[in-house]
């Protein structure tokens, strides 16, 4: 009974409260009736700035892949970001532009002088023109442009490892960096001190031409002054736009000399010191391995170079284990005695130490030096000789694995070239090519300039002219 009474009493109280609520009577002031302020929320974090949509394209605009696949002479419409301006003249502008996927060279694009001032680095533009090609350089010609909202400056792509490969062309017109270039020829400034500069650099044994265009990198710039002072043998890191002129011919925008292959440690001779040293005197040189001719009974015969000259190391003390370390380009310090045998200057009774450093010299074209006194200054270097005319069939009948002796004419004189089987193996493609040469064949060769009373270069490659 008590339980029923309690239940009824509770029910009555609930109904009374509901009735009061329906009438708006609560016993609270209007201010007390107001909803309480919610707890202060943490301030929303600022959204991270979006990465530039350098690859995003408007409607009707090509992606870089579509542009790359487009036929030459076809109309193209692209969006890209200005990276550098090379020139303006007669309402035409030449501009380097990129997006995140590739680069565009805009040649003689229609542009007023007022609009040219607006083409600042990073500025987004929409370009309509025609895809063209000149001496290997792909470009957009007969173009016009519109300024668009957007900004992007591309980082330099490190393509050091791509030089000499087919992959390099994919970076055409991009801003690139190349490390460890070695200057082979100083810029020629005799005809005009304010002109473009052309430099020959080597990388991994191949030579390339780099240019400094005065319209791109002004002849009043620090870079222009630095490049003018680069010397043969200097090791240089550059940033450049990858232009093409039948082959890569990058256009420099910055350069830093990091050392020289001609730098010598204390107590080590320069090449000039070595060249001037008396025969039978002790010599100490630092140099770089270019080829190994043979190893036998803990003695090695090696061709080496620095940026100034070549050294022939004959029967140098060398274990078989150490011989394996004498890889192409390896820097070594050599102590021995300067000697001469039948005209060939060499270092004998020598020992060596492995040092940090690498350099592979390109072949030096000495075609015009054959028959002159200047040729001897190239002794022991890797050389290139063009247009040799084979004077008689190569005789290899007596021993199919023997050294090959080639008689060839050049500049109205006759010379002997050899193919040493210990230098260029008798199982090599070059050996087979040389063995099959016939009288009248015209051949370009690369060889080490050995001397045996007269020049008797030792062939490492041979290319026969077609026809």
C-alpha positions in Angstrom: 0.0 0.0 0.0 2.9 2.3 0.9 4.5 1.6 -2.5 1.3 2.5 -4.4 0.9 5.8 -2.4 4.5 6.8 -3.1 4.1 6.1 -6.9 0.9 8.2 -7.1 2.6 11.1 -5.2 5.6 11.1 -7.6 3.3 11.1 -10.6 1.4 14.1 -9.3 4.6 16.1 -8.8 5.8 15.4 -12.4 2.5 16.5 -13.8 2.6 19.8 -11.8 6.1 20.6 -13.1 5.1 20.0 -16.7 2.1 22.3 -16.2 4.3 25.1 -14.9 6.7 24.7 -17.7 3.9 24.9 -20.2 2.8 28.2 -18.7 6.3 29.7 -18.7 6.6 30.0 -15.0 9.8 28.7 -13.6 10.7 31.0 -10.8 13.8 32.2 -12.8 14.6 35.8 -14.1 14.9 36.2 -17.9 18.6 36.7 -17.5 18.8 33.4 -15.6 16.7 31.8 -18.3 19.2 32.7 -21.0 21.4 29.8 -22.3 24.8 29.7 -20.7 27.8 30.6 -22.9 29.6 27.5 -24.2 33.1 26.9 -23.1 35.6 28.8 -25.3 36.7 26.6 -28.2 40.4 26.3 -29.1 41.1 28.8 -32.0 41.1 27.0 -35.3 44.6 26.4 -36.7 45.6 28.4 -39.7 45.4 26.2 -42.8 48.9 25.3 -44.1 49.6 27.3 -47.3 48.8 25.1 -50.3 51.7 24.0 -52.5 51.7 25.8 -55.8 49.6 24.0 -58.3 52.3 24.2 -60.9 50.9 21.1 -62.7 47.3 22.2 -62.5 46.0 23.3 -65.9 42.9 25.4 -66.9 40.3 24.0 -69.3 41.7 23.7 -72.8 45.4 23.9 -71.7 47.8 21.0 -72.3 49.6 19.1 -69.6 53.3 18.9 -70.0 53.0 15.3 -71.2 50.5 16.4 -73.9 52.9 19.2 -75.0 55.8 16.8 -75.1 53.8 14.4 -77.3 52.5 17.1 -79.6 53.7 17.1 -83.2 56.2 19.7 -84.4 54.6 22.7 -86.1 51.3 22.0 -84.3 49.5 24.7 -82.2 50.1 24.4 -78.5 48.5 26.1 -75.5 50.4 25.8 -72.2 50.4 27.3 -68.7 53.8 27.8 -67.1 55.8 29.9 -64.7 58.6 32.3 -65.8 62.0 31.3 -64.6 64.3 33.7 -66.5 64.2 36.2 -69.3 67.0 36.0 -71.9 66.1 39.0 -74.1 63.6 41.5 -75.4 63.9 43.2 -78.8 61.4 44.7 -81.2 58.4 43.6 -79.1 59.6 40.0 -78.9 60.8 38.2 -75.8 62.8 35.0 -75.2 61.8 33.3 -71.9 62.6 30.2 -70.0 59.4 28.8 -68.2 58.6 25.7 -66.2 55.9 23.8 -64.4 56.5 20.9 -62.0 56.5 18.4 -64.9 58.8 20.0 -67.4 60.1 23.2 -69.1 59.4 25.3 -72.1 61.6 27.6 -74.2 59.6 30.5 -75.5 61.4 32.0 -78.4 60.6 35.5 -79.8 57.2 35.5 -78.1 55.1 38.6 -78.9 55.6 41.0 -75.9 55.5 44.8 -75.5 58.3 46.4 -73.4 55.7 47.2 -70.8 54.6 43.5 -70.6 58.2 42.4 -70.5 58.7 44.2 -67.2 55.8 42.1 -65.8 57.5 38.8 -66.6 59.2 38.5 -63.3 60.5 35.1 -62.0 57.7 32.9 -60.8 54.9 34.7 -62.7 52.3 32.4 -64.2 51.5 32.9 -67.9 49.3 31.2 -70.5 51.0 30.8 -73.8 49.6 30.1 -77.2 52.0 29.3 -80.1 53.5 26.6 -82.2 55.9 23.8 -81.2 59.1 24.0 -83.2 62.6 22.6 -83.2 65.9 24.2 -84.2 69.2 22.2 -84.1 67.8 19.9 -81.4 66.2 22.6 -79.2 62.5 22.2 -78.8 60.8 25.6 -78.4 57.5 27.5 -78.8 57.6 30.1 -81.6 55.1 32.7 -82.9 53.7 32.8 -79.4 51.5 35.2 -77.4 50.8 35.2 -73.7 48.4 36.2 -71.0 49.3 36.9 -67.3 47.5 34.6 -64.8 47.3 34.3 -61.1 50.0 32.0 -59.7 53.6 31.9 -58.7 56.2 29.1 -58.8 60.0 29.0 -59.0 61.5 25.6 -59.8 64.5 24.3 -57.9 67.6 23.4 -60.0 67.5 19.7 -61.0 70.8 17.9 -60.3 71.5 16.1 -63.6 75.2 15.4 -63.0 74.7 11.6 -63.3 72.6 12.0 -66.5 75.3 13.6 -68.7 76.3 11.2 -71.4 73.0 9.3 -71.1 69.8 9.5 -73.2 67.9 10.6 -70.1 69.4 14.1 -70.1 67.2 15.3 -73.0 64.1 15.0 -70.8 65.4 18.0 -68.8 65.7 20.3 -71.9 65.1 23.9 -71.0 65.0 23.2 -67.3 67.2 24.9 -64.7 69.8 22.3 -63.9 72.8 21.9 -61.6 76.0 20.0 -62.6 78.7 19.2 -60.1 82.4 18.4 -60.6 82.9 19.7 -64.2 86.5 20.1 -65.1 87.5 23.0 -67.3 89.4 21.8 -70.4 89.6 25.1 -72.3 89.5 28.7 -70.9 86.9 31.1 -72.5 88.3 33.0 -75.5 87.7 36.7 -74.9 90.2 38.2 -77.3 87.7 39.3 -79.9 85.2 41.0 -77.6 85.6 41.4 -73.8 81.8 41.8 -73.5 80.8 38.8 -75.7 79.2 35.5 -74.8 81.6 33.1 -73.2 82.1 29.5 -74.4 83.8 27.0 -72.2 84.8 23.4 -72.7 84.1 21.2 -69.6 84.7 17.5 -69.2 82.6 15.2 -67.1 83.4 11.5 -66.8 85.7 11.6 -69.8 83.3 13.3 -72.2 83.7 17.0 -73.2 80.8 19.4 -73.4 80.4 23.1 -74.3 78.8 25.4 -71.8 78.0 29.0 -72.6 77.4 32.2 -70.7 74.9 34.3 -72.7 75.4 38.0 -71.9 71.7 38.7 -72.5 70.8 36.0 -69.9 73.6 36.5 -67.4 74.9 40.0 -68.0 78.5 40.9 -68.8 78.4 43.2 -65.8 77.4 40.4 -63.4 79.5 38.7 -60.8 78.9 35.4 -62.5 80.3 36.7 -65.8 83.5 38.0 -64.0 83.9 34.6 -62.3 83.4 32.5 -65.4 86.0 34.7 -67.3 88.6 33.7 -64.7 88.0 29.9 -64.8 91.2 28.1 -65.8 91.9 24.7 -67.3 91.9 22.1 -64.6 89.5 24.0 -62.4 86.7 21.9 -60.9 83.4 23.8 -61.2 79.8 23.4 -60.0 77.3 25.3 -62.2 73.6 26.1 -62.5 72.4 26.6 -66.0 69.4 26.3 -68.3 69.7 23.2 -70.4 69.7 24.5 -73.9 70.4 22.2 -76.9 72.5 22.9 -80.0 72.8 19.5 -81.7 74.0 18.3 -78.3 73.7 19.7 -74.8 75.0 23.3 -74.5 73.8 24.5 -71.1 73.6 28.3 -70.5 75.2 29.2 -67.2 73.6 31.4 -64.6 75.9 30.7 -61.7 79.3 29.0 -61.2 81.5 28.2 -58.3 85.1 26.9 -58.5 85.5 24.2 -55.9 89.1 23.1 -56.6 91.5 22.0 -59.4 92.8 18.7 -60.7 96.1 20.6 -60.9 96.2 21.3 -57.2 99.2 19.6 -55.6 100.0 18.6 -52.0 103.0 20.0 -50.3 106.2 18.6 -51.8 104.5 17.4 -55.0 105.6 18.7 -58.4 103.4 20.5 -60.8 103.4 19.1 -64.3 105.7 22.0 -65.4 108.1 21.0 -62.6 108.0 17.4 -63.7 108.5 18.3 -67.4 111.5 20.4 -66.5 113.1 17.8 -64.2 116.3 16.1 -65.4 116.3 12.5 -66.5 117.2 10.0 -63.7 116.1 12.5 -61.0 113.6 11.6 -58.4 110.1 12.9 -59.1 106.9 13.0 -57.0 103.6 13.6 -58.8 99.9 13.5 -58.2 97.9 12.3 -61.1 94.8 10.4 -62.2 94.5 6.9 -63.7 93.3 6.9 -67.3 94.1 3.3 -68.4 96.1 0.2 -67.3 98.2 -1.6 -69.8 99.2 -4.6 -67.8 100.2 -6.2 -64.5 102.8 -8.9 -64.0 105.0 -10.0 -61.0 103.8 -7.2 -58.8 104.5 -4.5 -61.4 101.9 -2.4 -63.2 102.1 -0.2 -66.3 99.6 2.7 -66.2 98.7 5.8 -68.2 97.7 8.8 -66.0 96.9 12.5 -66.5 96.2 15.7 -64.6 94.7 18.8 -66.3 98.1 19.8 -67.7 99.8 16.7 -69.0 100.2 12.9 -69.1 102.5 10.5 -67.2 103.5 7.0 -68.3 104.2 4.9 -65.2 106.2 1.9 -66.3 106.5 -1.3 -64.2 105.4 0.5 -61.0 105.5 -1.6 -57.8 101.9 -2.8 -57.3 100.4 -5.9 -55.7 97.5 -7.6 -57.5 95.1 -6.3 -54.8 96.3 -2.8 -55.3 96.1 -3.1 -59.1 92.3 -3.7 -58.7 92.1 -0.3 -56.9 93.6 1.6 -59.9 90.2 2.2 -61.4 89.5 4.8 -64.1 89.8 8.3 -62.7 91.4 7.3 -59.4 93.9 9.9 -58.0 97.3 8.6 -56.9 100.5 10.0 -55.6 103.6 8.5 -57.3 107.2 8.6 -56.3 109.8 7.3 -58.7 112.5 8.4 -61.2 112.1 10.2 -64.5 113.5 8.2 -67.3 113.4 7.9 -71.1 113.4 5.0 -73.5 113.5 5.4 -77.3 111.9 8.9 -76.9 109.2 7.9 -74.5 109.4 9.8 -71.2 108.3 7.7 -68.3 108.5 7.2 -64.5 110.3 4.0 -63.4 111.1 2.3 -60.2 108.0 3.9 -58.8 105.6 3.3 -55.9 102.2 4.9 -55.3 99.6 5.8 -52.7 95.8 6.0 -53.3 94.4 9.5 -52.6 90.9 11.1 -52.6 89.9 12.5 -56.0 88.7 11.5 -59.4 89.2 12.9 -62.9 88.7 11.3 -66.4 90.3 13.3 -69.2 88.5 13.7 -72.5 90.5 12.8 -75.7 92.5 15.8 -77.0 92.1 16.3 -80.7 95.7 16.5 -82.1 94.9 15.9 -85.7 96.5 19.2 -86.8 99.6 18.7 -84.6 100.8 15.5 -86.4 103.9 16.5 -88.3 104.7 19.5 -85.9 107.0 19.9 -83.0 104.0 20.6 -80.8 102.8 17.0 -80.8 105.5 15.9 -78.3 103.9 18.1 -75.7 100.9 15.7 -75.7 103.0 12.6 -75.0 101.2 10.0 -72.8 97.9 11.8 -73.1 94.7 10.3 -74.5 94.4 11.8 -78.0 91.9 11.8 -80.9 93.1 11.7 -84.5 90.6 12.2 -87.3 90.8 11.2 -91.0 93.6 8.6 -90.9 94.0 6.8 -94.3 95.0 3.2 -93.9 98.1 2.7 -96.1 98.1 -1.1 -96.2 96.0 -4.0 -95.0 96.5 -4.9 -91.4 98.6 -8.0 -91.1 97.5 -10.3 -88.3 98.2 -13.6 -90.0 101.2 -14.6 -87.9 99.3 -14.6 -84.7 95.6 -13.8 -84.4 96.1 -12.7 -80.7 99.1 -10.5 -81.3 99.5 -6.7 -81.1 98.3 -5.0 -84.3 100.5 -2.5 -86.2 98.7 -0.1 -88.5 100.4 2.1 -91.1 98.4 5.2 -91.8 98.7 8.5 -93.7 97.9 11.9 -92.2 98.9 15.4 -93.4 101.0 13.8 -96.2 103.1 11.8 -93.8 103.0 8.1 -92.8 102.8 7.0 -89.2 102.6 3.7 -87.3 99.8 3.2 -84.8 99.5 0.1 -82.6 96.8 -1.8 -80.8 98.4 -3.4 -77.7 96.5 -6.5 -76.7 97.3 -5.8 -73.0 95.8 -2.3 -73.3 92.9 -3.0 -75.7 92.2 -6.7 -75.4 92.3 -9.1 -78.3 88.7 -10.1 -77.3 87.5 -6.5 -77.7 85.3 -5.1 -80.4 88.0 -2.5 -81.2 90.5 -5.3 -81.8 88.2 -6.9 -84.4 87.5 -3.6 -86.1 91.2 -2.7 -86.4 92.1 -6.2 -87.6 89.7 -5.9 -90.5 91.0 -2.5 -91.8 92.0 -2.4 -95.4 94.2 0.0 -97.5 92.2 3.1 -98.3 89.9 3.0 -95.3 89.4 6.3 -93.5 89.4 6.0 -89.7 89.1 8.2 -86.6 90.9 6.8 -83.6 91.4 7.5 -79.9 94.8 6.4 -78.5 97.4 7.1 -75.9 100.3 9.0 -77.4 103.2 6.6 -76.9 106.6 7.4 -78.5 109.0 5.0 -80.1 111.6 7.2 -81.8 108.6 8.9 -83.3 104.9 9.0 -82.4 103.4 5.5 -82.2 100.0 6.0 -80.6 98.4 3.0 -78.9 94.8 2.7 -80.1 91.8 2.3 -77.7 89.0 3.0 -80.1 88.5 3.2 -83.9 85.6 4.3 -86.0 85.7 3.7 -89.8 84.1 6.3 -92.0 81.1 5.1 -93.9 81.1 4.8 -97.6 
